Amino acid sequence: MKTSATNAPGQGAPPVSHSPRPLTHPNQMLAWDVVCPSSPARLAWDVWMMALVAYLCCVVPYEVAFAYSSAGLTVVNAVVDAMFWIDLLMNFSHAAVARRYLRGWFAVDLVTTMPWDTMVIALVERCSLEDGAPAHAARVVPLIRVLRLLKIARMLRVLRLGRFRQGMMLTMYVGCGLLMLHLLACTWYFIATLVSPDLAGTWVERAGFKGAGPYELYTACVYWTVSTLGTVGFGDIVASNPPEMLYSIFAIVVGISVFAYTASRVSVLAADLAGGDDHVEARLGEVDTFLRAWNVPLRLALRVRSYLAFVLKRQVSREQAALVNELSAPLRTELVLALHRDALQAVPLLLGAHDPLQLADVVARLQLQTFAPADSPPPTPIGSSTRGEGSGIERRARSMGRAWRRVNRLSGRYRRLGHLTPGQHFGEYSALLGEPRAASVVAVEFCELFALSR
């Protein structure tokens, strides 16, 4: 039996079971004018929208609490609002997408995109309300835009499937903590302005910050928030009236709850990061016990341990293989082709194959083999894609046409013909013509090969 192999640049892929042939490839069912939710362009747009939402969460509470405004900030806010309108209109590019959007996030997007602050100010001026109520009403209304935080959960469901899921989740937890700190600080000053518009009898007057600018006031609010959440406060900035006291109690309860939740989630995340390493270390501990019990020579024991450490870190668990086999036939085909894309593109014989089902059938027949330094693949495989720590293999030949018979010989001189890197292949002519390979292949370091037989 003749086999072929191709250098495998990625991690080990789960096994694939044969299944009925789908009628068409999943990507062929998409309309040309519809953006796939998982496409790079859509993901980049979602990241940009998340950045704009983070900007709103930072700027809007500050504007509301400290009544801050400037010409430059007004222009930036107008540009941000325009981007949100573009995001809303993009969901009406296709009738089916628009119907689904109208039943989902349309109401939230419309409410948070409308210029409610301008509308309320115009309404207040028309009604000619008194006693400062209009100012407070107009200041609170822009907070509606912060409701766009609800959409971040939907965006994260897609983005957290990437390679840096743990880092993204950790960044999200840190961002939520900083956002909570910012909101509590801004609300602390806003409570004082609601109690007394001139800040008389509030913590601002008692702490000596009356007449200070927005920057000094915000710094004092952040200081109070950190000291209240981290300890019980230092007594220099304290509540001076019942509303401020009630808010202080609320801030302490929120701080304790968020701290407990964040600590538990970070612990779970840390355990998830170390889960695979713990499994590998446990298996290697069993190997060490076996080698010591049987007094295996040290040189050989080190080679055995290094080989198993390389294999275990790249081994696909039965649970992962079972998950793949539970997928539908079209989705499993697309997943398998994505996992083996680099290996398939490295073989010239497969470059002309446009049918994804044929390629998936080839992938199902690939045999994953692992070799240690100085090991040589059997003379039958065509060629095998290598991957791993540099994944280097050498081609050596003593005499053309007979080298494959001497591949296991430990003595004699061999001439180096070349160096194969991840993604390269060998042995295709041997498999097609039914003849032995003209040169042997020797692993320079740990590598994995995909072998294909015919």
C-alpha positions in Angstrom: 0.0 0.0 0.0 1.4 3.4 -0.9 0.8 6.4 1.2 1.3 10.2 1.1 2.0 12.8 3.7 2.0 16.5 4.0 3.5 18.9 6.6 0.9 19.8 9.2 1.4 23.4 10.5 -1.3 23.5 13.1 -2.6 21.6 16.1 -3.9 18.0 16.0 -7.4 17.9 14.5 -10.1 15.7 15.8 -11.0 12.5 13.9 -13.8 12.7 11.4 -16.5 10.1 10.8 -17.9 9.5 7.4 -21.4 10.9 6.9 -23.9 11.5 4.1 -22.9 13.9 1.4 -24.6 17.4 1.8 -26.4 18.8 -1.2 -24.2 21.9 -1.3 -21.4 23.7 0.5 -22.7 25.9 3.3 -20.9 29.0 1.9 -22.7 28.6 -1.4 -26.1 29.1 0.3 -25.2 32.7 1.3 -26.4 35.6 -0.8 -23.7 37.9 -2.3 -25.0 41.0 -0.5 -25.2 39.5 3.0 -22.3 39.9 5.4 -21.6 36.8 7.4 -21.7 37.4 11.1 -18.4 35.6 11.6 -16.6 37.2 8.7 -13.5 39.3 9.5 -15.2 42.5 8.2 -18.2 42.0 10.5 -16.0 41.1 13.5 -13.9 44.2 12.9 -17.0 46.3 12.8 -18.3 44.7 16.0 -15.0 45.5 17.7 -15.3 49.1 16.5 -18.8 49.3 17.9 -17.6 48.0 21.2 -14.9 50.7 21.3 -17.6 53.3 20.7 -19.8 51.9 23.4 -16.8 52.0 25.8 -16.4 55.6 24.8 -20.0 56.4 25.6 -19.8 54.6 29.0 -16.8 56.8 29.9 -17.9 60.2 28.5 -21.7 60.3 29.0 -21.7 59.7 32.8 -19.0 62.4 33.2 -21.0 64.8 31.1 -24.2 64.2 33.0 -22.7 64.3 36.5 -20.4 67.3 36.1 -22.4 69.2 33.5 -19.3 69.3 31.3 -19.4 70.3 27.6 -17.1 71.6 24.9 -17.1 72.2 21.2 -14.7 69.4 20.5 -16.7 66.9 22.6 -19.9 67.9 20.8 -18.3 67.2 17.4 -17.0 63.8 18.6 -20.4 62.9 20.0 -22.0 63.7 16.7 -19.6 61.5 14.9 -20.3 58.6 17.3 -24.0 59.1 16.9 -23.6 58.9 13.1 -21.7 55.7 13.4 -24.5 54.2 15.5 -27.0 55.3 12.8 -24.9 53.6 10.2 -24.8 50.4 12.3 -28.6 50.5 12.6 -29.1 51.1 8.8 -26.7 48.3 7.9 -29.2 45.8 9.3 -31.8 46.7 6.7 -29.6 45.8 3.7 -31.6 42.6 3.2 -35.2 41.8 3.8 -34.7 38.6 5.8 -32.1 40.2 8.0 -34.3 43.3 8.5 -37.2 41.1 9.7 -35.0 39.3 12.2 -33.5 42.6 13.3 -36.9 44.2 13.9 -37.8 41.3 16.2 -34.6 41.6 18.1 -32.2 44.5 18.8 -34.0 47.2 16.7 -35.9 48.7 19.7 -32.7 49.0 21.8 -30.7 50.4 19.0 -33.3 53.0 18.1 -33.9 54.2 21.6 -30.2 54.5 22.3 -29.4 56.3 19.0 -32.2 58.9 19.1 -30.9 62.4 20.1 -33.1 62.5 23.3 -31.0 65.1 25.0 -31.6 67.7 22.2 -35.3 66.8 22.1 -35.8 67.1 25.9 -34.0 70.4 26.0 -36.2 71.8 23.3 -39.3 70.5 25.1 -38.1 72.0 28.4 -37.5 75.4 26.9 -40.9 75.4 25.2 -42.7 74.5 28.5 -40.6 77.0 30.4 -40.3 74.9 33.6 -38.8 76.5 36.7 -36.8 75.6 39.8 -33.9 74.0 38.0 -35.8 70.8 37.1 -35.3 71.2 33.4 -31.5 71.2 33.8 -31.5 68.0 35.8 -34.0 66.3 33.4 -32.0 67.2 30.3 -28.8 66.0 32.0 -30.1 62.6 32.9 -31.6 61.8 29.5 -28.3 61.1 27.7 -27.7 58.2 30.0 -30.1 56.2 27.8 -27.2 55.7 25.3 -25.4 53.7 27.9 -28.0 50.9 27.4 -25.9 49.9 24.4 -23.9 47.9 26.9 -26.6 45.2 26.5 -25.3 44.5 23.0 -21.8 43.9 24.1 -22.9 40.5 25.5 -24.0 39.5 22.0 -20.8 40.7 20.4 -18.7 38.8 23.0 -20.4 35.6 22.2 -18.8 35.7 18.8 -15.4 37.3 19.7 -14.7 35.0 22.6 -14.5 32.0 20.2 -11.2 33.3 19.0 -7.7 32.2 19.9 -7.4 34.7 22.8 -10.6 33.8 24.6 -9.1 33.8 28.1 -7.3 37.1 27.6 -10.5 38.6 26.2 -12.6 37.4 29.2 -10.0 38.7 31.6 -10.0 42.1 29.9 -13.8 42.1 30.1 -13.7 41.5 33.8 -11.2 44.3 34.3 -13.2 46.6 32.1 -16.4 45.9 34.0 -14.6 46.7 37.3 -13.3 50.0 36.0 -16.7 50.9 34.5 -18.4 50.2 37.9 -15.8 52.4 39.6 -16.4 55.2 37.1 -20.2 55.1 37.3 -20.1 55.1 41.2 -17.7 58.0 41.2 -19.8 60.1 38.8 -23.1 59.3 40.6 -21.5 60.3 44.0 -21.1 63.9 42.8 -24.5 63.8 40.9 -26.2 62.9 44.2 -24.7 66.0 45.8 -26.0 68.3 43.0 -29.5 66.8 43.3 -29.6 67.4 47.1 -28.4 71.0 46.8 -27.8 72.8 43.5 -25.3 75.1 45.2 -23.7 72.1 47.0 -24.4 73.6 50.4 -24.6 70.9 53.2 -23.1 68.2 51.0 -19.9 66.3 51.1 -18.4 68.7 48.5 -18.7 71.6 51.0 -17.6 69.6 54.0 -14.5 68.3 52.2 -13.6 71.8 51.0 -14.1 71.1 47.2 -16.7 73.7 46.7 -15.7 75.9 43.7 -13.3 73.3 42.4 -13.2 72.4 38.7 -14.5 69.1 37.2 -11.1 67.5 37.2 -10.5 68.0 40.9 -14.1 67.0 41.7 -13.8 63.8 39.6 -10.5 62.9 41.3 -12.1 63.3 44.7 -15.0 61.1 43.7 -12.8 58.4 42.4 -10.8 58.6 45.6 -14.0 58.2 47.7 -15.1 55.3 45.6 -11.8 53.4 45.8 -11.5 53.9 49.6 -15.2 52.9 50.1 -15.0 49.8 48.0 -11.5 48.8 49.1 -11.9 49.5 52.8 -14.5 51.4 54.8 -13.3 54.9 53.9 -10.7 57.1 55.6 -13.1 59.7 57.0 -11.9 62.7 55.0 -14.7 62.5 52.4 -18.0 61.3 54.1 -21.7 61.5 53.5 -23.3 64.7 55.0 -27.0 64.1 54.5 -29.4 61.1 54.3 -29.4 60.7 50.5 -25.6 60.5 50.5 -25.7 58.1 53.3 -28.1 55.8 51.5 -26.0 56.0 48.4 -22.9 55.1 50.4 -24.7 52.0 51.7 -25.7 51.1 48.1 -22.1 51.6 46.9 -20.7 49.3 49.6 -23.2 46.5 48.8 -22.5 46.8 45.0 -18.8 46.8 45.6 -18.9 43.6 47.7 -21.2 41.8 45.3 -19.1 42.7 42.2 -15.9 41.8 44.0 -17.2 38.4 45.0 -18.5 37.7 41.4 -15.3 38.9 39.8 -13.1 36.8 42.1 -15.1 33.7 41.4 -15.0 34.2 37.6 -11.2 34.9 37.6 -10.6 31.7 39.7 -12.6 29.7 37.1 -10.7 31.4 34.3 -7.3 30.6 35.9 -8.4 27.0 36.4 -9.5 26.8 32.7 -6.0 28.2 31.7 -4.2 25.6 33.7 -6.6 22.7 33.0 -4.7 21.2 30.0 -1.3 21.6 31.7 -2.5 19.8 34.8 -3.7 16.9 32.8 -0.4 16.6 30.9 1.6 16.9 34.2 -0.4 14.2 35.8 0.2 11.8 32.8 3.9 12.6 32.8 4.0 11.9 36.5 2.7 8.4 35.8 5.4 8.0 33.1 8.1 9.0 35.5 6.9 6.5 38.1 6.9 3.8 35.4 10.5 4.6 34.2 11.9 4.7 37.8 10.1 1.4 38.7 11.7 -0.4 35.8 15.1 1.2 36.1 15.1 2.5 32.5 18.5 4.0 31.5 18.5 7.7 32.0 19.2 8.6 28.3 16.4 6.4 27.1 14.1 7.6 29.9 14.6 11.3 28.8 13.8 10.4 25.2 10.6 8.6 26.2 9.5 11.5 28.5 10.2 14.1 25.9 8.3 12.2 23.2 5.2 11.7 25.4 5.3 15.3 26.6 5.2 16.4 22.9 2.4 14.0 22.1 0.2 14.7 25.1 0.2 18.5 24.6 -1.2 18.0 21.1 -3.5 15.0 21.7 -7.2 15.4 20.9 -9.4 14.2 23.7 -12.3 11.8 23.2 -14.6 14.5 24.4 -13.5 16.9 21.6 -13.8 14.2 19.0 -17.3 13.4 20.2 -18.3 17.1 19.9 -17.1 17.2 16.3 -19.0 14.0 15.4 -22.2 15.5 16.8 -22.2 18.3 14.2 -24.3 18.1 11.0 -22.7 16.8 7.9 -22.2 20.2 6.1 -20.9 21.9 9.3 -18.6 19.1 10.1 -17.2 19.2 6.5 -16.5 22.9 6.7 -14.9 22.5 10.1 -12.6 19.7 9.0 -11.5 21.7 5.9 -10.8 24.7 8.1 -8.7 22.6 10.5 -6.7 21.0 7.7 -6.6 24.0 5.3 -2.8 24.6 5.5 -2.0 20.9 5.1 -4.3 20.5 2.1 -2.9 23.6 0.3 0.6 22.3 0.6 -0.1 19.3 -1.6 -0.1 20.2 -5.3 -2.2 17.1 -6.1 -5.1 18.6 -4.1 -4.9 22.2 -5.4 -7.2 21.5 -8.2 -9.9 19.8 -6.1 -12.8 22.2 -5.8 -15.3 19.9 -4.3 -15.2 20.3 -0.5 -16.7 16.8 -0.1 -13.8 15.2 -1.9 -11.3 17.1 0.2 -13.2 16.2 3.4 -13.0 12.5 2.3 -9.3 12.9 1.9 -8.9 14.5 5.3 -10.9 11.6 6.8 -8.2 9.2 5.5 -5.2 11.2 6.9 -3.2 9.3 9.5 -1.5 11.4 12.2 2.0 10.2 13.1 4.5 11.6 15.6 8.3 11.2 15.3 11.1 12.0 17.7 14.5 13.4 16.6 16.5 10.9 14.5 13.3 8.9 13.7 12.4 8.1 10.1 8.9 7.6 8.7 8.3 4.2 7.1 9.2 4.0 3.4 5.6 3.8 2.2 4.1 7.2 3.1 4.1 9.8 0.3 5.2 12.6 2.4 4.0 14.0 5.6 3.4 17.6 6.7 5.4 18.3 9.8 4.6 20.5 12.7 5.8 21.1 16.2 8.9 22.7 17.7 10.4 23.9 14.4 9.1 20.8 12.7 12.3 20.3 10.8 13.1 17.1 8.9 15.9 16.2 6.6 16.1 14.2 3.4 19.1 11.9 3.4 20.2 9.5 0.7 23.1 7.1 0.3 22.4 5.8 -3.2 19.4 6.7 -5.3 16.8 4.0 -5.3 18.2 2.1 -2.4 18.2 4.6 0.4 14.8 3.6 1.6 16.1 0.1 2.3 18.8 1.5 4.5 16.7 4.0 6.4 17.0 2.2 9.7 20.7 1.6 9.5 22.6 3.4 12.2 26.0 3.3 10.5 27.2 4.6 7.2 27.4 8.1 5.7 24.3 9.9 4.4 24.2 12.9 2.2 21.8 15.7 3.1 19.6 16.6 0.2 17.4 19.3 1.7 15.4 20.5 4.7 11.6 20.3 4.9 9.7 23.0 6.9 6.1 23.0 8.2 3.7 22.7 5.3 6.0 20.8 2.9 5.4 17.3 1.7 7.3 14.3 0.3 6.8 10.9 -1.2 4.0 11.8 -3.7 5.7 10.2 -6.7 6.4 7.1 -4.8 2.8 6.7 -3.9 1.5 7.5 -7.5 4.1 5.3 -9.4 4.2 2.5 -6.9 8.0 2.8 -6.5 10.2 3.2 -3.5 11.3 6.7 -2.5 14.7 7.8 -3.8 15.6 9.4 -0.5 14.8 8.7 3.1 13.4 11.3 5.5 14.8 11.7 9.0 13.3 13.9 11.8 15.6 16.6 13.1 13.3 17.4 16.1 9.8 16.4 17.3 7.4 16.6 14.4 3.9 15.4 13.4 3.1 14.1 10.0 -0.1 13.5 8.1 0.2 10.3 6.1 -2.2 9.5 3.2 -2.4 5.9 1.8 -3.9 4.7 -1.5 
